[in-house]
């Protein structure tokens, strides 16, 4: 799976990129998708809960806001897993 990472208004560190690729890569077990798109954004630099992560994969979409990008990544991965389970249960 090809993972595209975009960071808006800042440069993502190599550590953050590796963490993201590791977490998103685990989703390959649950969904077959050619690509995943991850967008990092800092919303209001002066406040807490200002790290926003958006994930689009296989027609599914999740968006989370947290204190750190790692927390937000974990949140969107969990949200996508939930959406995949709901989709499978409908079929």
N, C-alpha and C positions, 0 to 999 in steps of 0.2 A: 504494500500500500504506500502511496506517495503522500507524505504529510507536508502541507504548506503552512508555514508559520509566518504570520505578519504581526509586527508590533507597531502600534500607532503612538507617535509622540515620544518614543524612547527606543533604545536599542536593547533587545533581549540578550541576556548573557548566555554563554555557552552551557552553563549549568542548567538554566531554565529550559533551554532548547532540548537538552538531553533528557531532562525530567519529562517534558511534554511528549517527546517521541516515545519514551518508555511506556508512559501511561496510555497514550493513544494506540500504540502498537498492540497492547493487550486486548483492545476491542476487536482485533482481527479474528479472535476465536468466536465471537458472537455474531459478527456481521461481515458479509463480503462486500467490500467497497474498494473501488480503484483508488480513491483519494479521500483525504480528510483535510479540512481547512480550519486552522486555528487562528483567532485574532485576539491579540492582547491589547488592552487599552487602559490607560490611567485616566479616570474620570475627573475627580476633583482632588488635585494634589494636596490640599490642605487638610482633608478629612480622612477618617478611618473608613474602611470598606470602600476603597477607591480603585481596586484592581478588578477589571472586568475581563472575562474570557468568554469567547463565543466559539462553539464547535459545530461544524457542519460535516456530516458523514453519512453517506448512503441514503440521502433524502431526509435524514433526521437533523434536528437543530436543537441546541441547548445553549443557554447563556446564564452565567453566574457572576455574582459580585462578592468579593471577600477581601479580607485584610491583606492576604498574600496571593500571588499568582498560583502558587502550589495548591493552596486551599481551593481556589476557584477551578483549577484543572481537575482536582479530585471531584468537585461538585458536578462539573459538566460530564465527566466520565460516568459517574453514578446515574445522572439524569438520562444519558444515552442508553445505558444498560437497562434502565427501567422502561424506556420507550421500546427497546428491542423486545423485552419480555412481553409487554402489552401487545405488540404487533404479532408476535408468535402465538400468543394465546387467542387472538382473534381468528387466526387461520386454523 
